[in-house]
């Protein structure tokens, strides 16, 4: 039950953070590309890379790991929004934009995990 409460709390924090970042992005970007979703996925991937690199060798409790990685970052990043936005672009006949969305989310997110891991490694050596 303790882990469930941590997941609920972390998920709530991540969801609110996702809303804030996505809403802020949409206020200043008026194009049709889902930049808010891309932004949260890239930011979340970078953060998970840093935290995973910093905590991988640490003896963190399962509860804290669940709170951070599944709760907060799982609530923050948004695969389901990315999937439906890509589908809608295909459905609406904009296959090039859909493919750009798919490539950008995957390539940039994986790249940010790698960069996050490199940053955490550099920080751990300080």
Buried (B, 14 or more C-beta within 10 A) or exposed (E): EEBEEBBEBBBEBBBEBBBEBBEEBBEEEEEEBBBBBBBBBBBBBBBBBBBBBBBEEEEBEEBBBBBBBBBBBBBBBBEEBBBBBBEEBBEEEBEEBBEBBBEBBEEBBEBBBBBBBEBBEEEEEE
